[in-house]
Amino acid sequence: MRFDAGHICDAEKPSRLDAFDPRCRVLCGLAFSAALVCARLPGLLAGCAVPLLLLFAGRPAELAEVLAHVNAAAVFVWILLPLTVPGTRAAGVFSVEGLSLALLTTCKLNLISVTLIRMVAALGVERIDSVLGSFRIPEKMRVLLLLTARYVFLLAERVATMTRAVRLRAPDLRGRRMCAAFACMLGTTLVHSSDRAERSMLAMRCRAGGDTVLRGFSQCRPMRWRARDTALCLFFAANIAAVCFCR
């Protein structure tokens, strides 16, 4: 069983941010994302500097592909909020407050996604595990978080593969038969996922030897906090203060 994060954008690929300590990156990324969650539109404008800089910290093409999938969820936001949020109605149907809330939610979604992908997800599973260990997170919680992330991406990859297979084998499939084909595909995927989970549990038990669950997986080299990491934390702290001040 491979225990990597190759499915995450730019995971374990060289980046300009690799010069910083992983603990620093995780702290800055999580703190800045939390500030963006609570921000209003003026605060989001003040917080755009960091995500714009992070756009050029890796490969923009791969990040754009991930953001395209992320913004697919924003389509439902733009459909539901203008119809359900009470307030002044435009054209007798759409809520002006709902449109404003949809815009705010979409901006937050993209800014937070860029920040977390570049600062946290790009570290890869091994370094994220090392960071969680240095923060004294219990091992069971670390295993739960890391394996959940790992197999969510594996499940998404398998669903995408089987969807392509259905479309290639039956491109003219429509209506009730198409729904039945995709239902069978999803059922088969869930059965295979259950089988994979059992084999993963056996693999962990065999590798850990009954002592520690993560012993069978490769570990990262020791981390060192340097002056550049402190400077990055101060830079993020200044941006967080600007976001909070402009609320």
Number of C-alpha atoms within 10 A of each C-alpha: 9 8 14 17 21 16 16 20 22 21 19 18 13 14 16 10 16 15 11 18 19 22 21 20 23 19 16 24 22 16 15 23 22 13 19 24 14 13 22 17 19 14 21 23 14 20 25 15 12 17 18 13 11 18 17 13 16 18 15 13 10 13 19 14 11 16 17 13 10 15 15 10 12 19 12 11 19 18 14 15 20 22 16 13 16 13 12 13 15 12 8 7 11 20 20 19 18 23 20 15 19 21 17 15 17 19 18 20 19 16 21 20 20 25 23 20 21 25 22 23 23 24 27 20 22 18 21 20 21 19 22 16 13 11 10 10 12 10 15 11 10 18 14 11 12 17 16 12 15 19 15 12 16 15 15 12 13 16 18 11 11 16 15 13 13 15 13 10 9 12 11 9 13 11 8 8 10 16 12 12 16 16 12 12 16 16 12 13 17 14 11 14 16 11 11 14 14 11 13 15 11 12 13 18 16 12 15 15 11 10 9 13 17 17 13 14 15 10 12 12 9 8 14 10 12 12 9 13 19 14 12 16 18 13 14 19 15 12 20 23 16 18 24 19 12 15 13
